[in-house]
Amino acid sequence: LTNLDCNLRCTYCYENKGRGLNDIKQMKNFVTARLKDAEGNQDVILDFIGGESLLYPDVLDELVTHAHVIQKGIGHTGKITVSLSTNGTLIGEDKKVQDFLLKWRPCVGFSIDGTKEIHDACRIDTEGSPSYDRAVAGWYWTRQHLCPKCCGVKATYTHTTIGRYAEGVINLIKLGFIEIAANVVFEEQWTKEEAPIIYKQMQKVIDYLFEKKLQNTVHIFQINNADLDMRHYKAEGRKAQNHCGTCTHMRTIGFDGLVYGCNRFCSMKNPIPIGYMDGKKIVITPSGREFTEEVTAQYKEWPQECLECKYANQCPSCSAIPYEQDGPKAFFARKPQCGFTYAIVAARLYFKYR
């Protein structure tokens, strides 16, 4: 976690902004510790998450340089991949940002919510001005100078914008993105009754892909996920793990020198740490180990109906959100993602049919 500053104030953002830049020595120690924890030939992803990480390109450059120095010093032979999430608005106008991207050629994940109208309804800057044009300008620069296959985009939809899901995703395809994630706001309740509405929007996207012969070159994470064999797609599957790897694979360093399971556990109103930095060593506390085990097995606390659901393995959920609301049991008892999950399954079956 480099910072919690951001030049945007998106209406659905969960982060508590305005906490500035993390301590550079603290971040270097965290990078050192994570590299030393990796096995000799294990690949490592150095993932920069803000706020808006590109507010501080000099700091990013210093951290990546440090990672390579440490790697050489400890004889680590795995690949270091630099990844970052960005709203894209600074790329087209800041030479330091451009220099960083050209030097390290990271995987870049943009946040663009589809069309200009959909995007600007939610993704505004600190002065209330729209950000779509600047975000797209940043994407165009990146596409020209970096490998577009290493770049992707995530669009986020609310109940206000879900009826324009297809319009937004199709526009992202027209902009040239080939790796697209288009999900709903996980904090909102998506009921089974809403599944047909979402499915019909996804169906329009699928029809567009096939009509333009893009079904094998453009991948929508929620539909024709690149990791799925869509010709032999099987919808059924019980839940065997959480949707993400928080607390185990996604650890981050907080502003307070404490270690967190992921960015969200760190940036929520009441953060929940699992350890701390002892110099250049990560120490997971007994309570942190206990919490990690609890979160890792969180899916087991789902209602029995959910555990028995034949589509449970495709149900997306954030492991941190329940702790911001009323706890995992109560949160999942509401079945907040049923509508989105059913829509995903139906869309994938339709894609298979096409």
C-alpha positions as CSV (number, residue, x, y, z in Angstrom):
1,L,0.0,0.0,0.0
2,T,1.9,3.0,-1.2
3,N,-0.6,5.7,-0.3
4,L,-4.2,6.6,0.3
5,D,-4.1,9.8,-1.6
6,C,-6.2,10.0,-4.8
7,N,-7.1,12.7,-7.3
8,L,-10.6,11.1,-7.7
9,R,-13.5,10.8,-5.3
10,C,-15.5,7.9,-6.9
11,T,-19.0,7.7,-5.3
12,Y,-18.7,4.0,-4.5
13,C,-15.1,3.9,-3.3
14,Y,-14.7,2.0,0.0
15,E,-11.3,3.5,1.0
16,N,-10.7,6.2,3.6
17,K,-8.8,8.7,1.7
18,G,-6.4,11.5,2.7
19,R,-3.8,9.6,4.7
20,G,-0.9,10.5,2.3
21,L,2.2,8.5,1.5
22,N,3.4,5.5,3.3
23,D,6.9,5.5,4.9
24,I,9.5,4.6,2.2
25,K,11.7,2.7,4.6
26,Q,8.8,0.8,5.9
27,M,7.7,-0.2,2.4
28,K,11.3,-1.2,1.5
29,N,11.5,-3.4,4.5
30,F,8.2,-5.1,3.6
31,V,9.4,-5.7,0.0
32,T,12.7,-7.2,1.4
33,A,10.8,-9.5,3.8
34,R,8.4,-10.7,1.1
35,L,11.2,-11.5,-1.3
36,K,13.1,-13.4,1.4
37,D,9.9,-15.3,2.2
38,A,9.7,-16.4,-1.4
39,E,11.3,-19.6,-2.5
40,G,14.5,-19.3,-4.6
41,N,12.8,-19.6,-8.0
42,Q,9.3,-18.5,-7.0
43,D,7.8,-15.7,-9.1
44,V,6.8,-12.6,-7.2
45,I,4.3,-9.9,-8.1
46,L,5.0,-6.4,-6.8
47,D,1.6,-4.9,-6.8
48,F,1.1,-1.2,-6.2
49,I,-2.3,-0.2,-4.9
50,G,-3.4,3.2,-3.7
51,G,-5.3,5.4,-3.5
52,E,-3.8,6.4,-6.8
53,S,-0.3,4.9,-6.9
54,L,0.8,7.0,-9.9
55,L,0.6,10.1,-7.7
56,Y,4.1,9.1,-6.6
57,P,6.1,7.7,-9.5
58,D,9.5,8.5,-7.9
59,V,8.5,6.3,-4.9
60,L,7.4,3.5,-7.1
61,D,10.7,3.6,-9.1
62,E,12.7,3.5,-5.8
63,L,10.7,0.5,-4.6
64,V,11.1,-1.5,-7.8
65,T,14.8,-0.7,-7.9
66,H,15.1,-1.8,-4.3
67,A,13.3,-5.1,-5.1
68,H,15.8,-5.9,-7.9
69,V,18.8,-5.1,-5.7
70,I,17.5,-7.3,-2.9
71,Q,16.7,-10.1,-5.4
72,K,20.2,-10.1,-6.7
73,G,21.7,-10.0,-3.1
74,I,19.8,-13.0,-1.9
75,G,20.1,-15.0,-5.1
76,H,16.4,-15.1,-5.8
77,T,16.0,-16.3,-9.4
78,G,12.2,-16.0,-9.8
79,K,10.6,-13.4,-12.0
80,I,9.5,-10.1,-10.5
81,T,6.4,-8.7,-12.2
82,V,5.4,-5.1,-11.5
83,S,1.7,-4.5,-11.4
84,L,-0.3,-1.5,-10.5
85,S,-3.9,-0.2,-10.5
86,T,-4.7,3.2,-11.7
87,N,-7.5,5.5,-12.7
88,G,-5.4,6.5,-15.7
89,T,-5.9,10.2,-15.4
90,L,-2.3,11.1,-14.7
91,I,-0.6,9.0,-17.5
92,G,-1.3,11.4,-20.4
93,E,-0.1,14.5,-18.6
94,D,2.7,13.6,-16.3
95,K,6.2,12.9,-17.8
96,K,7.5,11.3,-14.5
97,V,4.6,8.8,-14.7
98,Q,5.4,8.1,-18.3
99,D,9.1,7.6,-17.6
100,F,8.3,5.1,-14.8
101,L,6.0,3.1,-17.1
102,L,8.5,3.0,-19.9
103,K,11.3,2.0,-17.5
104,W,9.6,-0.9,-15.8
105,R,6.8,-1.7,-18.2
106,P,4.4,-2.9,-15.6
107,C,1.1,-4.7,-16.0
108,V,-1.4,-1.8,-15.7
109,G,-5.0,-2.2,-14.6
110,F,-7.2,0.7,-15.5
111,S,-10.5,1.7,-13.8
112,I,-12.9,2.9,-16.5
113,D,-16.6,2.3,-16.0
114,G,-17.6,1.9,-19.7
115,T,-19.0,4.9,-21.5
116,K,-18.3,8.5,-20.7
117,E,-21.8,9.0,-19.3
118,I,-21.7,5.9,-17.0
119,H,-18.1,6.7,-15.9
120,D,-18.6,10.4,-15.2
121,A,-21.7,9.7,-13.1
122,C,-19.5,8.0,-10.5
123,R,-15.8,8.7,-11.1
124,I,-15.4,12.4,-10.4
125,D,-12.3,14.2,-9.2
126,T,-11.8,16.2,-5.9
127,E,-13.5,19.2,-7.5
128,G,-16.5,17.3,-8.7
129,S,-15.3,17.3,-12.4
130,P,-15.6,14.3,-14.7
131,S,-12.6,12.1,-15.4
132,Y,-13.5,9.9,-18.4
133,D,-11.6,11.9,-21.0
134,R,-8.4,11.9,-19.0
135,A,-8.6,8.2,-18.1
136,V,-9.1,7.3,-21.8
137,A,-6.2,9.6,-22.8
138,G,-4.0,7.7,-20.3
139,W,-5.1,4.4,-21.8
140,Y,-4.4,5.5,-25.4
141,W,-0.9,6.6,-24.3
142,T,-0.3,3.2,-22.6
143,R,-1.6,1.2,-25.5
144,Q,0.8,3.0,-27.8
145,H,3.9,2.6,-25.6
146,L,3.3,-0.7,-23.6
147,C,2.1,-4.1,-24.6
148,P,-1.7,-3.9,-24.6
149,K,-1.9,-7.6,-23.6
150,C,-0.3,-6.7,-20.3
151,C,-3.0,-4.1,-19.6
152,G,-6.6,-4.5,-18.5
153,V,-9.5,-2.6,-17.3
154,K,-12.1,-3.0,-14.5
155,A,-15.6,-1.5,-14.7
156,T,-17.8,-1.2,-11.6
157,Y,-21.6,-1.1,-11.8
158,T,-24.1,0.0,-9.2
159,H,-27.9,-0.4,-9.2
160,T,-28.0,2.9,-10.9
161,T,-25.8,1.9,-13.8
162,I,-26.4,-1.9,-14.1
163,G,-29.0,-1.4,-16.9
164,R,-26.2,0.0,-19.1
165,Y,-23.8,-2.9,-18.4
166,A,-23.6,-4.0,-22.0
167,E,-23.3,-0.5,-23.4
168,G,-20.3,0.1,-21.1
169,V,-18.5,-3.2,-21.7
170,I,-18.9,-2.9,-25.5
171,N,-17.5,0.6,-25.4
172,L,-14.4,-0.7,-23.5
173,I,-14.0,-3.3,-26.3
174,K,-14.2,-0.5,-28.8
175,L,-11.5,1.4,-26.9
176,G,-9.2,-1.6,-27.5
177,F,-9.2,-3.4,-24.2
178,I,-9.0,-7.2,-24.5
179,E,-8.8,-8.1,-20.8
180,I,-11.9,-6.7,-19.1
181,A,-13.4,-7.2,-15.6
182,A,-16.9,-5.9,-15.2
183,N,-18.4,-6.5,-11.8
184,V,-21.0,-5.0,-9.5
185,V,-20.4,-3.1,-6.3
186,F,-20.0,-5.9,-3.7
187,E,-21.4,-3.8,-0.9
188,E,-24.8,-3.7,-2.5
189,Q,-27.4,-6.5,-2.3
190,W,-28.0,-8.3,-5.6
191,T,-31.0,-10.6,-5.4
192,K,-32.0,-13.6,-7.5
193,E,-34.8,-11.5,-8.9
194,E,-32.2,-9.2,-10.4
195,A,-30.4,-12.0,-12.2
196,P,-32.4,-11.8,-15.4
197,I,-31.7,-8.1,-15.7
198,I,-28.0,-8.6,-15.4
199,Y,-28.0,-11.7,-17.6
200,K,-29.7,-9.9,-20.5
201,Q,-27.0,-7.2,-20.3
202,M,-24.3,-9.9,-20.4
203,Q,-26.1,-11.7,-23.3
204,K,-25.8,-8.5,-25.4
205,V,-22.1,-8.4,-24.7
206,I,-21.7,-12.1,-25.8
207,D,-23.7,-11.5,-29.0
208,Y,-21.5,-8.5,-29.8
209,L,-18.3,-10.7,-29.3
210,F,-19.6,-13.3,-31.7
211,E,-20.9,-10.9,-34.2
212,K,-17.5,-9.2,-34.4
213,K,-15.6,-12.5,-34.2
214,L,-13.9,-11.4,-31.0
215,Q,-15.0,-14.4,-28.8
216,N,-11.5,-15.8,-28.7
217,T,-9.5,-12.6,-28.4
218,V,-11.4,-10.5,-26.0
219,H,-11.9,-11.9,-22.5
220,I,-14.5,-10.7,-20.0
221,F,-13.5,-12.0,-16.6
222,Q,-17.1,-12.6,-15.5
223,I,-18.1,-14.3,-18.8
224,N,-15.4,-15.9,-21.0
225,N,-12.7,-15.9,-18.4
226,A,-9.4,-16.7,-20.0
227,D,-8.8,-19.4,-17.5
228,L,-12.0,-21.3,-18.5
229,D,-12.4,-23.7,-21.3
230,M,-15.6,-22.2,-22.6
231,R,-16.3,-25.1,-25.0
232,H,-16.5,-27.5,-22.1
233,Y,-17.7,-25.1,-19.4
234,K,-19.5,-26.8,-16.5
235,A,-21.6,-24.6,-14.3
236,E,-21.8,-26.9,-11.3
237,G,-19.3,-26.9,-8.6
238,R,-19.3,-26.7,-4.8
239,K,-17.4,-24.0,-2.9
240,A,-14.0,-25.2,-1.8
241,Q,-12.3,-21.9,-1.0
242,N,-12.8,-18.1,-0.8
243,H,-13.0,-16.0,-3.9
244,C,-9.7,-14.3,-3.2
245,G,-6.4,-15.1,-1.4
246,T,-6.6,-12.4,1.3
247,C,-4.4,-12.9,4.4
248,T,-2.2,-15.5,2.6
249,H,-1.2,-14.2,-0.9
250,M,-2.3,-10.5,-0.8
251,R,-0.6,-9.1,2.3
252,T,0.2,-5.4,2.5
253,I,2.0,-3.0,4.7
254,G,0.0,-0.3,6.4
255,F,0.9,3.2,7.4
256,D,1.2,2.2,11.0
257,G,3.9,-0.5,10.3
258,L,1.4,-3.2,10.7
259,V,0.8,-6.0,8.2
260,Y,-2.7,-6.6,6.8
261,G,-4.3,-9.5,4.9
262,C,-5.0,-7.2,2.0
263,N,-5.5,-3.6,1.0
264,R,-9.1,-3.5,2.2
265,F,-8.4,-4.8,5.7
266,C,-5.8,-2.0,5.8
267,S,-7.9,0.9,4.5
268,M,-11.2,0.2,6.2
269,K,-12.5,2.5,8.9
270,N,-11.4,0.1,11.6
271,P,-8.4,-1.8,10.2
272,I,-7.7,-5.4,11.2
273,P,-4.0,-6.3,11.2
274,I,-2.5,-9.8,11.3
275,G,1.1,-8.9,12.1
276,Y,3.8,-6.2,12.2
277,M,7.2,-5.4,10.8
278,D,10.2,-6.2,13.0
279,G,13.0,-4.5,11.0
280,K,13.1,-6.4,7.7
281,K,11.1,-9.3,9.0
282,I,7.3,-9.9,9.0
283,V,6.0,-11.2,12.2
284,I,2.5,-12.7,12.2
285,T,1.0,-12.5,15.7
286,P,-0.9,-15.3,17.4
287,S,-4.1,-13.4,17.0
288,G,-3.1,-12.7,13.4
289,R,-2.7,-16.4,12.7
290,E,-6.0,-17.1,14.3
291,F,-7.7,-14.4,12.2
292,T,-6.0,-15.7,9.0
293,E,-7.3,-19.2,9.6
294,E,-10.8,-17.7,10.3
295,V,-10.8,-15.7,7.1
296,T,-9.3,-18.5,5.0
297,A,-12.1,-20.8,6.1
298,Q,-14.8,-18.0,5.8
299,Y,-16.7,-19.8,3.0
300,K,-17.5,-22.6,5.5
301,E,-19.6,-20.1,7.4
302,W,-22.0,-19.6,4.5
303,P,-25.6,-20.6,5.0
304,Q,-26.3,-24.3,4.3
305,E,-28.3,-23.3,1.3
306,C,-25.3,-21.6,-0.2
307,L,-22.9,-24.5,0.6
308,E,-25.3,-26.8,-1.2
309,C,-25.8,-24.5,-4.1
310,K,-24.5,-26.1,-7.3
311,Y,-23.1,-22.8,-8.5
312,A,-21.4,-21.9,-5.3
313,N,-17.9,-22.1,-6.7
314,Q,-18.6,-19.2,-9.0
315,C,-20.0,-16.9,-6.4
316,P,-17.8,-13.8,-6.1
317,S,-17.4,-12.2,-2.7
318,C,-14.9,-10.0,-0.8
319,S,-13.7,-11.5,2.4
320,A,-13.2,-8.1,4.1
321,I,-16.5,-6.5,3.5
322,P,-18.4,-8.6,6.1
323,Y,-16.1,-7.2,8.8
324,E,-17.1,-3.7,7.8
325,Q,-20.7,-4.6,8.2
326,D,-22.2,-7.1,10.7
327,G,-19.8,-10.0,10.5
328,P,-19.5,-13.0,8.0
329,K,-22.4,-15.1,9.2
330,A,-24.9,-12.2,9.1
331,F,-23.5,-10.8,5.9
332,F,-23.6,-14.1,3.9
333,A,-27.0,-15.0,5.4
334,R,-28.3,-12.1,3.3
335,K,-26.9,-13.9,0.2
336,P,-25.7,-10.6,-1.3
337,Q,-24.3,-11.9,-4.5
338,C,-27.0,-14.4,-5.6
339,G,-28.3,-12.2,-8.4
340,F,-24.8,-11.6,-9.9
341,T,-23.7,-15.2,-9.5
342,Y,-26.8,-16.6,-11.3
343,A,-26.3,-14.0,-14.1
344,I,-22.7,-15.1,-14.5
345,V,-23.6,-18.8,-14.8
346,A,-26.4,-18.1,-17.2
347,A,-24.1,-15.9,-19.4
348,R,-21.4,-18.5,-19.5
349,L,-23.8,-21.2,-20.5
350,Y,-25.1,-18.9,-23.2
351,F,-21.5,-18.3,-24.4
352,K,-20.9,-22.0,-24.5
353,Y,-24.2,-22.4,-26.5
354,R,-23.1,-19.7,-29.0
